Amino acid sequence: MENKKAAGHLAALLTIVIWGTTFISTKVLLADFQPVEILFLRFIMGLLALLAVYPHRLRGTSLRQELTFAAAGLCGICLYYLLENIALTYTMASNVGVIISVAPFFTAILGQLFLREEEKLQAGFFIGFAAAMAGIFLISFNGSRLELNPLGDFLALLAALVWACYSVLTKKISGYGYHTILTTRRIFFYGILFMVPALFFFDFKLDMVRLANPVYLLNIVYLGLGASALCFVTWNFAVKVLGALKTSVYIYMVPVITVITSVLILHEKITVMAGAGIVLILAGLFLSERKSFAGREERDR
């Protein structure tokens, strides 16, 4: 059991490390691609990759299960990314980064309401949440001032809520007993299906000639195979093993990974404020993972 939990934590960490670096690939692609084009291409590629890796059919599902898969696809694949991308057009990226990071808090609330087996919250979770949010705030607004943009900030908050819904739905799906790749693939299918109508409202062009540029091709492959196919499987596996809440607190690590990546790849310097933010985030992650669930760990012994 301990080995499985360790694998779950490693899976969550791997996912966040990759997701925390995707901003570089997305930034490169945005020079010639619309956000919705990047989104659609990466998940199509992810779906095909999962089909190639595990070419088996998901059989015997009930209507209720299919509706749950559809809801997960709508929330985690379609709505979350569309809301986040639209939010970025109305408000600062730093605002979105901070607001999206409240997803673990929403996950905690929804988990208490809809997942009977989910952990009971204790003071440690809220202390850890406060510490992590303070750290994320320091990193996000390092050297800049806070500007509120009601529409963009609200859309980012809605994106965080939608991701929390996805986390709870994937925890429910994990109880069905199907292979993680099969369930992830089914979620991708519904997410892409719900995404199709949005293509007509945004400037989507199926111009594959742009991928003849090896830089664009490598970056879309990284997003499709790494950030989509691999990461959604590892994230869903982590949720299955650790629970929706314990996995979701790893979202706190995204700004840390972003800062480290900026130093290594973009050769930026870590400021004192960013360093303090990293320390607070790591402390918050530790408190949320350890103290919040002490009661349950005692019961499990």
C-alpha positions as MATLAB code, in Angstrom:
seq = 'MENKKAAGHLAALLTIVIWGTTFISTKVLLADFQPVEILFLRFIMGLLALLAVYPHRLRGTSLRQELTFAAAGLCGICLYYLLENIALTYTMASNVGVIISVAPFFTAILGQLFLREEEKLQAGFFIGFAAAMAGIFLISFNGSRLELNPLGDFLALLAALVWACYSVLTKKISGYGYHTILTTRRIFFYGILFMVPALFFFDFKLDMVRLANPVYLLNIVYLGLGASALCFVTWNFAVKVLGALKTSVYIYMVPVITVITSVLILHEKITVMAGAGIVLILAGLFLSERKSFAGREERDR';
ca = [
       0.000    0.000    0.000;
       2.830    2.398    0.899;
       4.559    1.645   -2.426;
       1.337    2.446   -4.282;
       0.967    5.737   -2.410;
       4.577    6.614   -3.212;
       3.853    5.893   -6.882;
       0.813    8.165   -6.644;
       2.878   11.033   -5.230;
       5.546   10.538   -7.915;
       2.858   10.503  -10.622;
       1.357   13.750   -9.303;
       4.799   15.372   -9.086;
       5.759   14.277  -12.616;
       2.475   15.684  -13.920;
       3.018   19.042  -12.265;
       6.644   19.257  -13.427;
       5.507   18.837  -17.045;
       2.439   21.084  -16.698;
       4.619   23.744  -15.079;
       6.845   23.878  -18.174;
       4.118   23.954  -20.819;
       3.983   27.753  -20.761;
       7.187   27.799  -22.823;
       5.768   25.540  -25.554;
       2.464   27.413  -25.556;
       4.253   30.777  -25.784;
       6.259   29.557  -28.802;
       3.151   28.238  -30.575;
       1.070   31.374  -29.919;
       3.245   33.201  -32.454;
       1.335   31.451  -35.265;
      -1.489   29.487  -33.596;
      -4.700   30.519  -31.863;
      -5.172   29.143  -28.306;
      -8.110   26.981  -29.411;
      -6.006   25.521  -32.250;
      -3.264   24.509  -29.814;
      -5.849   23.028  -27.469;
      -7.630   21.019  -30.163;
      -4.428   19.691  -31.783;
      -2.798   18.639  -28.502;
      -5.803   16.633  -27.330;
      -6.363   15.014  -30.728;
      -2.709   13.972  -30.633;
      -3.112   12.805  -27.030;
      -6.172   10.719  -27.903;
      -4.392    9.049  -30.829;
      -1.317    8.367  -28.679;
      -3.378    6.674  -25.961;
      -5.151    4.613  -28.610;
      -1.801    3.481  -30.015;
      -0.332    2.666  -26.591;
      -3.360    0.728  -25.331;
      -5.528   -0.328  -28.323;
      -8.351   -1.863  -26.296;
     -11.991   -0.869  -26.083;
     -13.782    0.289  -22.958;
     -16.679   -2.154  -22.697;
     -19.652   -2.654  -20.426;
     -20.185    0.928  -19.324;
     -23.603    2.043  -18.117;
     -25.406    5.214  -19.179;
     -24.642    6.783  -15.807;
     -20.938    6.022  -16.207;
     -20.894    7.479  -19.720;
     -22.534   10.649  -18.397;
     -19.799   10.886  -15.765;
     -17.120   10.465  -18.449;
     -18.855   13.162  -20.505;
     -18.994   15.536  -17.522;
     -15.272   14.952  -16.845;
     -14.441   15.658  -20.498;
     -16.550   18.811  -20.472;
     -14.935   20.099  -17.264;
     -11.279   19.002  -17.453;
     -10.637   19.100  -21.199;
     -13.024   21.633  -22.724;
     -14.237   24.224  -20.203;
     -11.127   24.496  -18.022;
      -8.749   25.347  -20.849;
     -11.218   27.569  -22.706;
     -12.022   29.544  -19.548;
      -8.333   29.886  -18.693;
      -7.423   31.064  -22.207;
     -10.309   33.550  -22.349;
      -9.431   34.810  -18.858;
      -5.886   35.558  -20.063;
      -7.301   37.928  -22.697;
      -9.071   40.013  -20.037;
      -6.686   39.981  -17.081;
      -3.001   39.610  -16.251;
      -1.334   36.212  -16.331;
      -0.265   36.766  -12.705;
      -3.905   37.146  -11.667;
      -4.830   33.925  -13.459;
      -1.895   32.075  -11.879;
      -2.972   33.014   -8.368;
      -6.693   32.464   -8.873;
      -6.298   29.069  -10.584;
      -4.297   27.926   -7.562;
      -7.394   28.022   -5.356;
      -8.543   24.830   -7.143;
      -7.465   22.617   -4.175;
      -9.751   24.632   -1.898;
     -12.711   24.086   -4.229;
     -11.731   20.416   -4.510;
     -11.798   20.147   -0.711;
     -15.316   21.619   -0.540;
     -16.691   19.471   -3.376;
     -14.959   16.383   -1.993;
     -16.722   16.839    1.341;
     -20.060   17.234   -0.424;
     -19.860   14.464   -3.025;
     -17.142   11.985   -2.019;
     -17.999   10.191    1.186;
     -14.635    8.449    1.272;
     -12.710   11.715    0.877;
     -10.540   12.921    3.766;
     -12.031   15.058    6.530;
     -10.426   18.467    6.569;
      -8.449   19.649    9.548;
      -6.749   22.941   10.443;
      -3.497   21.919    8.739;
      -5.109   22.016    5.306;
      -6.282   25.604    5.728;
      -2.923   26.719    7.196;
      -1.122   25.057    4.287;
      -3.553   26.621    1.806;
      -2.925   30.098    3.263;
       0.869   29.625    3.183;
       0.819   28.332   -0.404;
      -1.444   31.147   -1.609;
       0.848   33.711    0.043;
       3.822   32.147   -1.753;
       2.009   32.059   -5.089;
       1.028   35.706   -4.601;
       4.673   36.681   -3.991;
       5.845   34.853   -7.125;
       3.019   36.045   -9.368;
       3.177   39.718   -8.417;
       6.939   39.915   -8.014;
       7.867   43.388   -9.183;
       4.370   44.214  -10.441;
       1.272   45.678   -8.901;
      -2.031   43.965   -8.339;
      -4.719   44.966  -10.825;
      -8.234   43.638  -10.535;
     -10.071   42.848  -13.778;
     -13.538   41.620  -12.748;
     -14.462   39.659  -15.896;
     -11.072   38.002  -16.417;
     -10.620   37.256  -12.709;
     -14.120   35.774  -12.506;
     -13.427   33.518  -15.512;
     -10.185   32.347  -13.872;
     -12.094   31.607  -10.655;
     -14.655   29.679  -12.682;
     -11.809   27.714  -14.315;
     -10.504   26.749  -10.863;
     -13.982   25.563   -9.856;
     -14.307   23.574  -13.086;
     -10.945   21.870  -12.448;
     -12.107   20.953   -8.938;
     -15.199   19.372  -10.511;
     -12.915   17.408  -12.839;
     -10.841   16.146   -9.899;
     -13.932   14.942   -8.055;
     -15.342   13.318  -11.203;
     -12.082   11.461  -11.906;
     -12.058   10.169   -8.345;
     -15.569    8.828   -8.924;
     -14.491    7.321  -12.265;
     -11.525    5.598  -10.607;
     -14.018    3.602   -8.558;
     -15.439    1.995  -11.701;
     -12.409   -0.310  -11.896;
     -11.472    0.346  -15.525;
      -7.895    0.775  -16.779;
      -6.658    4.356  -16.300;
      -5.637    4.737  -19.958;
      -9.089    3.615  -21.112;
     -10.895    6.056  -18.832;
      -8.548    8.906  -19.760;
      -9.093    8.174  -23.435;
     -12.869    8.227  -22.997;
     -12.608   11.554  -21.152;
     -10.474   12.949  -24.003;
     -13.070   11.811  -26.540;
     -15.896   13.674  -24.807;
     -13.699   16.719  -24.175;
     -12.832   16.996  -27.867;
     -16.484   16.458  -28.800;
     -17.567   19.352  -26.585;
     -14.709   21.443  -27.973;
     -15.889   21.192  -31.595;
     -18.687   23.827  -31.310;
     -16.181   26.266  -29.784;
     -14.003   25.979  -32.902;
     -16.652   27.877  -34.872;
     -16.655   30.789  -32.417;
     -12.877   31.178  -32.345;
     -10.562   31.695  -35.286;
      -9.766   28.009  -35.851;
      -7.874   27.066  -39.013;
      -6.856   23.527  -39.911;
      -3.594   24.692  -41.496;
      -1.168   21.831  -40.904;
       1.521   23.477  -43.085;
       2.574   25.462  -40.020;
       3.722   22.196  -38.428;
       6.359   21.869  -41.142;
       8.330   24.204  -38.907;
      10.276   21.757  -36.693;
      10.102   24.139  -33.701;
       6.296   24.215  -33.853;
       6.114   20.468  -34.447;
       8.315   19.628  -31.451;
       6.345   21.916  -29.167;
       2.932   20.596  -30.213;
       4.262   17.036  -29.792;
       5.458   17.930  -26.295;
       2.017   19.307  -25.449;
       0.163   16.429  -27.111;
       2.220   13.451  -25.945;
       3.638   14.857  -22.711;
       1.254   17.412  -21.243;
      -1.891   15.681  -22.523;
      -1.508   11.927  -23.136;
       1.029   11.182  -20.399;
       0.053   13.784  -17.819;
      -3.673   13.153  -17.780;
      -2.996    9.432  -17.298;
      -0.539   10.080  -14.456;
      -2.848   12.684  -12.875;
      -5.859   10.373  -13.019;
      -3.724    7.559  -11.576;
      -2.641    9.840   -8.719;
      -6.262   10.799   -8.016;
      -7.189    7.118   -7.987;
      -4.452    6.266   -5.459;
      -4.255    9.391   -3.293;
      -7.709   10.911   -3.598;
      -8.905   14.093   -5.269;
      -7.766   16.482   -2.532;
      -4.275   15.127   -1.841;
      -3.528   15.142   -5.560;
      -4.966   18.609   -6.169;
      -2.644   20.290   -3.642;
       0.244   19.560   -6.016;
      -1.185   22.413   -8.101;
       0.587   24.684   -5.611;
       3.868   23.529   -7.192;
       3.138   24.907  -10.671;
       4.528   28.435   -9.962;
       7.649   26.860   -8.404;
       8.267   24.774  -11.526;
       7.641   27.842  -13.679;
      10.245   29.882  -11.777;
      12.835   27.080  -11.924;
      12.191   26.589  -15.645;
      12.563   30.323  -16.259;
      15.956   30.236  -14.537;
      17.211   27.153  -16.398;
      15.839   27.894  -19.865;
      15.182   31.635  -20.044;
      18.142   32.473  -17.754;
      16.056   34.667  -15.491;
      17.176   35.363  -11.930;
      15.347   34.318   -8.770;
      14.573   37.416   -6.719;
      14.336   37.469   -2.941;
      10.548   37.758   -3.215;
      10.328   34.767   -5.570;
      12.626   32.757   -3.286;
      10.416   33.536   -0.280;
       7.392   32.537   -2.356;
       8.937   29.164   -3.206;
       9.648   28.482    0.487;
       6.067   29.373    1.457;
       4.596   27.186   -1.309;
       6.694   24.176   -0.310;
       5.735   24.704    3.341;
       2.075   24.968    2.369;
       2.281   21.798    0.292;
       3.896   19.944    3.203;
       1.282   21.143    5.705;
      -1.621   20.345    3.372;
      -0.292   16.863    2.649;
       0.696   15.900    6.197;
      -1.298   17.667    8.866;
      -4.674   17.798    7.161;
      -4.961   14.052    6.951;
      -3.420   13.043   10.258;
      -6.777   11.979   11.607;
      -7.392    9.612    8.754;
      -3.891    8.154    8.936;
      -4.464    7.397   12.619;
      -7.749    5.674   11.773;
      -6.052    3.595    9.059;
      -3.540    2.110   11.506;
];
